[in-house]
């Protein structure tokens, strides 16, 4: 999944839409996988019901903080590492999501500048 080089023409719109869909799927996979790890961790380390584990994992991944108090040492360690990891996962997913759009913008700018 490489992008076109600066000497190549702009990718046609249907192919660009497909590219954005592929990169969006990659970003969604990272986010859903990260959320699954968080749900699993809160369920097994803290003994939270699945729905409460989902809520806690979602709130941590979104940067809001946990909803339920964390009582066990294992749960506190997990929550610490998950918070650090999920912050990086969100930033990485955002980069993956916006990369084809940003590339198209810069490529279009370069193609138009080269025509003058």
TAZI-V406176 format. One record per backbone hydrogen bond with DSSP energy under -1.0 kcal/mol. CO is the residue of the C=O (numbers start at 1). NH is the residue of the N-H. E is the energy in kcal/mol with one decimal. If there is no record, write none. Layout:
co=[CO;CO]
nh=[NH;NH]
e=[E;E]
This chain:
co=[5;12;13;14;15;16;17;18;19;20;21;22;23;24;25;26;27;28;29;30;31;32;33;34;35;36;37;38;39;40;41;42;49;50;51;52;53;54;55;56;57;58;59;59;60;72;73;74;75;76;77;78;79;80;81;82;83;84;85;86;87;88;89;90;91;92;93;94;95;98;99;100;101;102;103;104;105;106;107;108;109;110]
nh=[8;16;17;18;19;20;21;22;23;24;25;26;27;28;29;30;31;32;33;34;35;36;37;38;39;40;41;42;43;44;45;48;53;54;55;56;57;58;59;60;61;62;64;65;63;76;77;78;79;80;81;82;83;84;85;86;87;88;89;90;91;92;93;94;95;96;97;98;99;102;103;104;105;106;107;108;109;110;111;112;113;114]
e=[-1.5;-2.2;-2.6;-1.8;-2.1;-2.7;-2.2;-2.4;-2.5;-2.4;-2.1;-1.8;-2.2;-2.7;-2.2;-1.9;-2.3;-3.1;-2.5;-2.4;-2.4;-2.3;-2.1;-2.1;-2.7;-2.6;-2.6;-2.6;-2.2;-2.6;-2.9;-1.6;-2.7;-2.4;-2.1;-2.6;-2.6;-2.5;-2.4;-2.5;-2.6;-2.1;-2.6;-1.1;-1.4;-2.1;-2.5;-2.7;-2.8;-2.1;-2.3;-3.1;-2.2;-1.8;-2.8;-3.2;-1.6;-1.5;-2.5;-2.4;-1.9;-2.7;-2.7;-2.3;-2.1;-2.5;-2.6;-2.4;-1.4;-2.8;-2.6;-2.2;-2.1;-2.4;-3.1;-3.0;-2.3;-2.3;-2.8;-2.7;-2.1;-1.9]
